[in-house]
Amino acid sequence: MPLPPKVTSMDAEWQESEVPPPPAFDQKRLEPIAMPPYMSLKFGVDPATITITGDGIVRYVVVASNSGGALNAFYEGIRCSTAEMKSYARYNNGVWETVQRPEWKSFSNLNSNYSRQLARQGLCRGEAPGASVTDIVRTMRDPSRKLQ
């Protein structure tokens, strides 16, 4: 399948599709995101929450947890063509809270690099989304997947 044309966030023609409410997630289905060994938080994405939109965004729910049992989840989107992510909602204490003014942020300007790792470990294939959700999940489950 050929790669779609590159579109940048500067393109006035590009419009983000409507964002649906956060999908339900299940901790038991999480696919781990490979992170550096010094990270105390563990990150995983529920494959059942991954969607690829017609405008080139991969949306998903990622869960962050620690050894003490604390859990947070984030409903996010990655735009592979521009190496950006946007957080739409946060899950804390059993409740989703919508981000009031979600903004696209460059991977290079993020506090944590789990979004970049997630993009490299399956959500994106270069500057395009994975060919399908099935392909994304297959790539994420590949034992040869490496931390980059």
N, C-alpha and C positions, 0 to 999 in steps of 0.2 A: 504494500500500500504506500503510495507516495506521501511525503510529508506535506501538510497544508502550508499555504504561504505564511510567511512570518508577518505578524501584526504587532505593532508596538503600542504601548499605552499612550503614545503621542498621537496615534491615529484617531482623528475625529469621527471616522466612520464606525469604529468598533464600539459596540454597546454590550455591556454585560447582561446576560439573561437574568430574568427574575429569579431570586433566590428563594427556594422553598424552605419551610421550617426545618430545623435540624431533625435528621432521621434518628430513630431509636438505635441504640448500640448495645452490644453484649460483650462484656469483658472476657467471656469464655472463648470468643471467636478472634481475639486480637492476634494480628500478625506483628511480630516485633520489628522495630526499626533498629538497625544496627547503629550503635552510638559509641563514642570513645569510652574506654573502660573507666575513666575517671568520673564519668557522669553518675550521679547518685539516683537520678530519676530514670525510670524505664518508660519507653514510649512504644505504643502499638496502635495500629489502625484496624478497625473492624471492616473487613472486606465487604460486608453487606451494605455498608454506608457509602461506598465509592460510586460516584457517577461521573460520566464525561458529558459535558454539555456541548451543544452545537456551536457555541462561541469559543471553544477551546479551553474551557476551565475543567479541572478535575476537582470535584468536591468530595469530602470525606469527613469522618469523625476520627480524631486522634485522641488517645487516652494517655495521660501521664500519671504514673504512680510511683510511690516510694516504698521502701521496706517496712515502714510503719503502717501501711495500709491506706494512706491518704490517696485520694483519687480526684483528678480533674480531667475534664474532656473539653475538646474544642471542635467546633464545626467550622471548617476552613475550606478555602479554595486555593489551588495553585494554577497559575498561568504559566505554562511551560515556555511559551514563546518569548516571554519577557523576564523569566526567572523571578517571579513575584508571588507573594502569598497574601491572602486576606482572611482575617478571622471574622466570622459572622456571628458566632454565639459561643458562650462559655457555660459549661455545666459544672455546678458546684453544689454540694449538699442536696443532690437529687433534683435540681431545678436548672433549666436552661435560661440564661440571661442573654438577650440580644445585645450585640455591640451597637452602640448608638450611632457612630459614624465610622463604619468599616472603611479602611483604606488599603489600597495595594501597597505592599512594602517589598522592597528589593531583598532578596536573600542575604545580600551583604550588609543590610542594616537591621538584622534581627538579633534579639538578645540570645536566642537559642537557635541552633542550626538543625533541629529535627526536621523542619520543613524542607530544607535543602537536601538532607539525607533521604527523606521520603521521596522527593522528586527523583533523585539519582537511583534509588533502590527499587523503582518500579512505576511510579506515577507518570513519569515523562520518558520519552525516548528522544533524547536531544532536545530540540525546541518544540516538540509536538507531544500531545498527550499520548499515553499508551494506546495501542490500536483498539483495545477493548478492555472492559473491566476484567474479563477472563484472563487476558494476556497480562494485565497489571498484577493480578493475584498470583498467576503462575510465576512471574518474575520475582515477586516478593517472597515466594516460597522456595525459590531456587537456593540450595545450600551454598552455591558458589558466589552468591551475592556478597559484595565486599563493601566495607566502610570506605567512603571516599572523602 
